[in-house]
Amino acid sequence: MNENETHLEALINTYGLQPLIPEGGYFNKIYPLVDSNEVISRASAIYYLMSGSSFSSMHRLTGDEIWHYYSGDPVEQIQIYPDGTLKRIILGADPERGDLRMAVVPAGVWQGTKILNVKAGFALCGCTVIPEYTDESYTHGVFSDLVNLYPQHEETIARFCYTDEKG
């Protein structure tokens, strides 16, 4: 096991991360707090880990999502707004390159995120969703459907969808 794999395994174990299906990557929900089986918050927060070729496949949420960059390789995030506007953000630790430590994805905006430069072999981020994430608040993006909506972004969408979703 090389140094990157050892570090990746430590991140998974320390943060109690599990595979996130169908989106990709690993996660652990750390918020909302639950007291006597009652939720006492209206937001949710997770650790989110991408490694190797895993990434956050195209999806959208019904609430706003705030991404936080913690460590590892920088990540590229794309956002496609309902009017077709494409926004590209780099989350990372290098402000001289223009990296951001946090970025907001507004409700209803399609998003995908993947490792930009594979050196460390992972990227550890966090995601905060307001209002709280639920399975019903998530819509998974399918390549053919997204290309029908935004044909001008076909090549970009293809980079942020898993191969089996491309038909």
Phi and psi restraints in degrees (value plus and minus 20) as a CYANA .aco file:
   2 ASN   PHI    -102.0   -62.0
   2 ASN   PSI     155.4   195.4
   3 GLU   PHI     -81.2   -41.2
   3 GLU   PSI     -61.5   -21.5
   4 ASN   PHI     -83.6   -43.6
   4 ASN   PSI     -63.1   -23.1
   5 GLU   PHI     -84.6   -44.6
   5 GLU   PSI     -59.1   -19.1
   6 THR   PHI     -83.9   -43.9
   6 THR   PSI     -64.1   -24.1
   7 HIS   PHI     -84.8   -44.8
   7 HIS   PSI     -61.5   -21.5
   8 LEU   PHI     -81.1   -41.1
   8 LEU   PSI     -65.1   -25.1
   9 GLU   PHI     -82.2   -42.2
   9 GLU   PSI     -58.9   -18.9
  10 ALA   PHI     -84.6   -44.6
  10 ALA   PSI     -60.7   -20.7
  11 LEU   PHI     -81.8   -41.8
  11 LEU   PSI     -66.0   -26.0
  12 ILE   PHI     -80.8   -40.8
  12 ILE   PSI     -64.9   -24.9
  13 ASN   PHI     -91.4   -51.4
  13 ASN   PSI     -65.9   -25.9
  14 THR   PHI     -82.2   -42.2
  14 THR   PSI     -62.0   -22.0
  15 TYR   PHI    -115.5   -75.5
  15 TYR   PSI     -17.2    22.8
  16 GLY   PHI      40.9    80.9
  16 GLY   PSI      22.2    62.2
  17 LEU   PHI     -99.9   -59.9
  17 LEU   PSI     123.4   163.4
  18 GLN   PHI    -146.3  -106.3
  18 GLN   PSI     135.0   175.0
  19 PRO   PHI     -79.5   -39.5
  19 PRO   PSI     120.1   160.1
  20 LEU   PHI    -124.9   -84.9
  20 LEU   PSI      87.8   127.8
  21 ILE   PHI    -130.8   -90.8
  21 ILE   PSI     113.7   153.7
  22 PRO   PHI    -114.0   -74.0
  22 PRO   PSI     -20.4    19.6
  23 GLU   PHI     -84.0   -44.0
  23 GLU   PSI     -59.0   -19.0
  24 GLY   PHI      87.9   127.9
  24 GLY   PSI     140.3   180.3
  25 GLY   PHI      63.0   103.0
  25 GLY   PSI    -184.6  -144.6
  26 TYR   PHI    -149.0  -109.0
  26 TYR   PSI     132.6   172.6
  27 PHE   PHI    -170.5  -130.5
  27 PHE   PSI     144.6   184.6
  28 ASN   PHI    -170.2  -130.2
  28 ASN   PSI     102.3   142.3
  29 LYS   PHI     -95.5   -55.5
  29 LYS   PSI     102.1   142.1
  30 ILE   PHI    -131.6   -91.6
  30 ILE   PSI     -26.4    13.6
  31 TYR   PHI    -176.3  -136.3
  31 TYR   PSI     116.2   156.2
  32 PRO   PHI    -106.3   -66.3
  32 PRO   PSI     141.3   181.3
  33 LEU   PHI     -97.2   -57.2
  33 LEU   PSI     122.9   162.9
  34 VAL   PHI    -140.6  -100.6
  34 VAL   PSI     109.5   149.5
  35 ASP   PHI    -146.6  -106.6
  35 ASP   PSI      96.1   136.1
  36 SER   PHI      34.7    74.7
  36 SER   PSI      24.2    64.2
  37 ASN   PHI      44.0    84.0
  37 ASN   PSI      -5.0    35.0
  38 GLU   PHI    -131.5   -91.5
  38 GLU   PSI     108.1   148.1
  39 VAL   PHI     -92.5   -52.5
  39 VAL   PSI     114.0   154.0
  40 ILE   PHI    -135.9   -95.9
  40 ILE   PSI       7.5    47.5
  41 SER   PHI    -169.4  -129.4
  41 SER   PSI     141.7   181.7
  42 ARG   PHI    -136.9   -96.9
  42 ARG   PSI       3.3    43.3
  43 ALA   PHI    -157.0  -117.0
  43 ALA   PSI     146.4   186.4
  44 SER   PHI    -158.3  -118.3
  44 SER   PSI     132.6   172.6
  45 ALA   PHI    -160.4  -120.4
  45 ALA   PSI     121.2   161.2
  46 ILE   PHI    -154.3  -114.3
  46 ILE   PSI     135.7   175.7
  47 TYR   PHI    -102.6   -62.6
  47 TYR   PSI     123.4   163.4
  48 TYR   PHI    -156.5  -116.5
  48 TYR   PSI     103.7   143.7
  49 LEU   PHI    -139.5   -99.5
  49 LEU   PSI     108.1   148.1
  50 MET   PHI    -130.4   -90.4
  50 MET   PSI     120.9   160.9
  51 SER   PHI    -165.2  -125.2
  51 SER   PSI     133.7   173.7
  52 GLY   PHI      33.5    73.5
  52 GLY   PSI    -142.7  -102.7
  53 SER   PHI    -117.8   -77.8
  53 SER   PSI     -14.5    25.5
  54 SER   PHI     -94.1   -54.1
  54 SER   PSI     130.4   170.4
  55 PHE   PHI    -178.2  -138.2
  55 PHE   PSI     150.7   190.7
  56 SER   PHI    -108.3   -68.3
  56 SER   PSI      82.8   122.8
  57 SER   PHI     -86.7   -46.7
  57 SER   PSI     138.8   178.8
  58 MET   PHI     -72.7   -32.7
  58 MET   PSI     110.9   150.9
  59 HIS   PHI    -182.2  -142.2
  59 HIS   PSI     149.0   189.0
  60 ARG   PHI    -160.9  -120.9
  60 ARG   PSI     138.0   178.0
  61 LEU   PHI    -143.7  -103.7
  61 LEU   PSI     138.9   178.9
  62 THR   PHI    -104.5   -64.5
  62 THR   PSI     -27.4    12.6
  63 GLY   PHI    -139.9   -99.9
  63 GLY   PSI     147.1   187.1
  64 ASP   PHI     -89.7   -49.7
  64 ASP   PSI     124.8   164.8
  65 GLU   PHI    -146.2  -106.2
  65 GLU   PSI     111.2   151.2
  66 ILE   PHI    -128.5   -88.5
  66 ILE   PSI     100.7   140.7
  67 TRP   PHI    -113.8   -73.8
  67 TRP   PSI     119.3   159.3
  68 HIS   PHI    -143.6  -103.6
  68 HIS   PSI     109.7   149.7
  69 TYR   PHI    -114.6   -74.6
  69 TYR   PSI     111.3   151.3
  70 TYR   PHI    -130.7   -90.7
  70 TYR   PSI     -74.9   -34.9
  71 SER   PHI    -183.5  -143.5
  71 SER   PSI     150.9   190.9
  72 GLY   PHI      74.9   114.9
  72 GLY   PSI    -171.2  -131.2
  73 ASP   PHI     -94.7   -54.7
  73 ASP   PSI     131.7   171.7
  74 PRO   PHI     -86.8   -46.8
  74 PRO   PSI     138.2   178.2
  75 VAL   PHI    -144.7  -104.7
  75 VAL   PSI     128.5   168.5
  76 GLU   PHI    -121.2   -81.2
  76 GLU   PSI     111.0   151.0
  77 GLN   PHI    -141.1  -101.1
  77 GLN   PSI     114.4   154.4
  78 ILE   PHI    -131.5   -91.5
  78 ILE   PSI     127.5   167.5
  79 GLN   PHI    -150.9  -110.9
  79 GLN   PSI     109.2   149.2
  80 ILE   PHI    -136.4   -96.4
  80 ILE   PSI      96.1   136.1
  81 TYR   PHI    -101.6   -61.6
  81 TYR   PSI     138.2   178.2
  82 PRO   PHI     -73.5   -33.5
  82 PRO   PSI     -50.4   -10.4
  83 ASP   PHI    -102.2   -62.2
  83 ASP   PSI     -17.9    22.1
  84 GLY   PHI      74.4   114.4
  84 GLY   PSI     -24.6    15.4
  85 THR   PHI     -82.9   -42.9
  85 THR   PSI     111.4   151.4
  86 LEU   PHI    -126.4   -86.4
  86 LEU   PSI     109.1   149.1
  87 LYS   PHI    -139.4   -99.4
  87 LYS   PSI     114.8   154.8
  88 ARG   PHI    -137.7   -97.7
  88 ARG   PSI     109.2   149.2
  89 ILE   PHI    -148.3  -108.3
  89 ILE   PSI     121.5   161.5
  90 ILE   PHI    -129.5   -89.5
  90 ILE   PSI     101.0   141.0
  91 LEU   PHI    -120.4   -80.4
  91 LEU   PSI     106.2   146.2
  92 GLY   PHI    -197.0  -157.0
  92 GLY   PSI    -184.5  -144.5
  93 ALA   PHI    -130.7   -90.7
  93 ALA   PSI     -11.6    28.4
  94 ASP   PHI    -133.1   -93.1
  94 ASP   PSI      72.0   112.0
  95 PRO   PHI     -84.9   -44.9
  95 PRO   PSI     -45.6    -5.6
  96 GLU   PHI     -85.9   -45.9
  96 GLU   PSI     -48.8    -8.8
  97 ARG   PHI    -104.4   -64.4
  97 ARG   PSI     -33.0     7.0
  98 GLY   PHI      79.3   119.3
  98 GLY   PSI      -9.0    31.0
  99 ASP   PHI     -82.9   -42.9
  99 ASP   PSI     126.6   166.6
 100 LEU   PHI    -129.3   -89.3
 100 LEU   PSI     129.2   169.2
 101 ARG   PHI    -108.7   -68.7
 101 ARG   PSI     -43.3    -3.3
 102 MET   PHI    -161.0  -121.0
 102 MET   PSI     129.7   169.7
 103 ALA   PHI    -168.7  -128.7
 103 ALA   PSI     127.0   167.0
 104 VAL   PHI    -126.3   -86.3
 104 VAL   PSI     113.5   153.5
 105 VAL   PHI    -129.3   -89.3
 105 VAL   PSI      90.9   130.9
 106 PRO   PHI     -85.6   -45.6
 106 PRO   PSI     134.7   174.7
 107 ALA   PHI     -72.1   -32.1
 107 ALA   PSI     119.0   159.0
 108 GLY   PHI      61.5   101.5
 108 GLY   PSI     -20.1    19.9
 109 VAL   PHI    -114.5   -74.5
 109 VAL   PSI     110.9   150.9
 110 TRP   PHI     -90.4   -50.4
 110 TRP   PSI     121.7   161.7
 111 GLN   PHI    -164.2  -124.2
 111 GLN   PSI     131.0   171.0
 112 GLY   PHI    -168.3  -128.3
 112 GLY   PSI     125.9   165.9
 113 THR   PHI    -160.7  -120.7
 113 THR   PSI     115.7   155.7
 114 LYS   PHI    -167.9  -127.9
 114 LYS   PSI     140.4   180.4
 115 ILE   PHI     -81.8   -41.8
 115 ILE   PSI     114.4   154.4
 116 LEU   PHI    -106.8   -66.8
 116 LEU   PSI     -73.1   -33.1
 117 ASN   PHI    -145.9  -105.9
 117 ASN   PSI      95.5   135.5
 118 VAL   PHI    -104.4   -64.4
 118 VAL   PSI      82.2   122.2
 119 LYS   PHI    -141.7  -101.7
 119 LYS   PSI     -75.1   -35.1
 120 ALA   PHI     -96.2   -56.2
 120 ALA   PSI     -46.0    -6.0
 121 GLY   PHI      68.3   108.3
 121 GLY   PSI     -12.6    27.4
 122 PHE   PHI    -179.5  -139.5
 122 PHE   PSI     144.9   184.9
 123 ALA   PHI    -161.7  -121.7
 123 ALA   PSI     105.0   145.0
 124 LEU   PHI    -124.2   -84.2
 124 LEU   PSI     101.7   141.7
 125 CYS   PHI    -148.2  -108.2
 125 CYS   PSI     157.6   197.6
 126 GLY   PHI    -155.0  -115.0
 126 GLY   PSI     133.2   173.2
 127 CYS   PHI    -153.4  -113.4
 127 CYS   PSI     110.3   150.3
 128 THR   PHI    -136.4   -96.4
 128 THR   PSI     107.1   147.1
 129 VAL   PHI    -136.9   -96.9
 129 VAL   PSI     112.7   152.7
 130 ILE   PHI    -151.9  -111.9
 130 ILE   PSI     101.0   141.0
 131 PRO   PHI     -89.9   -49.9
 131 PRO   PSI     155.6   195.6
 132 GLU   PHI     -67.8   -27.8
 132 GLU   PSI     117.8   157.8
 133 TYR   PHI     -82.9   -42.9
 133 TYR   PSI     116.6   156.6
 134 THR   PHI    -155.7  -115.7
 134 THR   PSI     140.1   180.1
 135 ASP   PHI     -79.2   -39.2
 135 ASP   PSI     -52.9   -12.9
 136 GLU   PHI     -90.4   -50.4
 136 GLU   PSI     -39.9     0.1
 137 SER   PHI    -105.2   -65.2
 137 SER   PSI     -23.5    16.5
 138 TYR   PHI    -126.1   -86.1
 138 TYR   PSI     110.8   150.8
 139 THR   PHI    -141.4  -101.4
 139 THR   PSI     100.0   140.0
 140 HIS   PHI    -100.5   -60.5
 140 HIS   PSI     113.0   153.0
 141 GLY   PHI    -103.2   -63.2
 141 GLY   PSI     111.2   151.2
 142 VAL   PHI    -128.0   -88.0
 142 VAL   PSI     111.2   151.2
 143 PHE   PHI     -66.9   -26.9
 143 PHE   PSI     -75.3   -35.3
 144 SER   PHI     -82.4   -42.4
 144 SER   PSI     -58.1   -18.1
 145 ASP   PHI     -86.4   -46.4
 145 ASP   PSI     -62.9   -22.9
 146 LEU   PHI     -88.1   -48.1
 146 LEU   PSI     -58.0   -18.0
 147 VAL   PHI     -87.5   -47.5
 147 VAL   PSI     -54.8   -14.8
 148 ASN   PHI     -82.7   -42.7
 148 ASN   PSI     -57.3   -17.3
 149 LEU   PHI     -96.3   -56.3
 149 LEU   PSI     -58.5   -18.5
 150 TYR   PHI    -153.5  -113.5
 150 TYR   PSI      46.5    86.5
 151 PRO   PHI     -80.4   -40.4
 151 PRO   PSI     -46.0    -6.0
 152 GLN   PHI     -87.7   -47.7
 152 GLN   PSI     -34.7     5.3
 153 HIS   PHI    -134.0   -94.0
 153 HIS   PSI       2.5    42.5
 154 GLU   PHI     -74.7   -34.7
 154 GLU   PSI     -67.8   -27.8
 155 GLU   PHI     -83.3   -43.3
 155 GLU   PSI     -60.6   -20.6
 156 THR   PHI     -87.3   -47.3
 156 THR   PSI     -65.9   -25.9
 157 ILE   PHI     -78.7   -38.7
 157 ILE   PSI     -60.3   -20.3
 158 ALA   PHI     -79.6   -39.6
 158 ALA   PSI     -54.3   -14.3
 159 ARG   PHI     -90.9   -50.9
 159 ARG   PSI     -40.4    -0.4
 160 PHE   PHI    -134.5   -94.5
 160 PHE   PSI       0.1    40.1
 161 CYS   PHI    -146.3  -106.3
 161 CYS   PSI     122.9   162.9
 162 TYR   PHI     -89.8   -49.8
 162 TYR   PSI     128.4   168.4
 163 THR   PHI     -72.3   -32.3
 163 THR   PSI     -62.8   -22.8
 164 ASP   PHI     -88.3   -48.3
 164 ASP   PSI     -31.0     9.0
 165 GLU   PHI    -113.0   -73.0
 165 GLU   PSI     -21.5    18.5
 166 LYS   PHI    -113.6   -73.6
 166 LYS   PSI     -17.4    22.6
